Amino acid sequence: MIKPFSQACENNKNPILKILKEAFAPVQSVLEIGSGTGQHAVYFAEHLPHLIWQPTDLEENLDGIACWIEEHNSLSNLKMPRSLDISNIPWPVAPVDGVFSANTLHIMGEPEVVQFFEGLSYALVSGGTLCIYGPFNYAGKFTSDSNAQFNKWLYQQNPKSAIRDFEWVSQLAENAGLVLVKDHPMPANNRLLQWRRA
């Protein structure tokens, strides 16, 4: 198959890595939820060699992720992708002390976002770190005109998709036993939200 490619992944990988180097410094194993093309998995595993990185996604995306991984088979800390349906709680994965997800919450419908945080209650160990990258609204408002336009585009693709409110996501995280460590501003009107499991 043709190896998938995302320009957005290329654009944001370095700013994200800068945060992950500190956020995941004490972490040993990371579960990536919604690995997409696989570009992030390869890049972060290469630059964070102390981590065991487990990519996951829906079944139909696994072959594309595998294409990226097979090109970098020298990375002993990067596992082959696994199928993960977040609605299947508890998730069929080993507990980890790190979870990463990029550009996923605005693709999911609201029930799936709720299930995402419910699943974390089982998958992320006490003291573990959660990092979520993507656009968020604050006080119910878009942070930029480009995000407002992006939200319209999301709705056209799937009426269940939308940029999520930071306050709502934070409440779901709190319900799952997570404490917000930092809300990192990122380029292109995105954020990286970092939590710790109590």
Secondary structure, DSSP 4 states (H G I P E B T S, - for coil): -PPP--HHHHHHHHHHHHHHHHHTTT-SEEEEE--TTSHHHHHHHHH-TTSEEEEEE-GGGHHHHHHHHHHTTT-TTBPPPEE--TTSSSPSS--EEEEEEES-TTTS-HHHHHHHHHHHHHHEEEEEEEEEEE-EEBTTB-SSHHHHHHHHHHHHH-TT--PEEHHHHHHHHHHTTEEEEEEEEETTTEEEEEEEE-
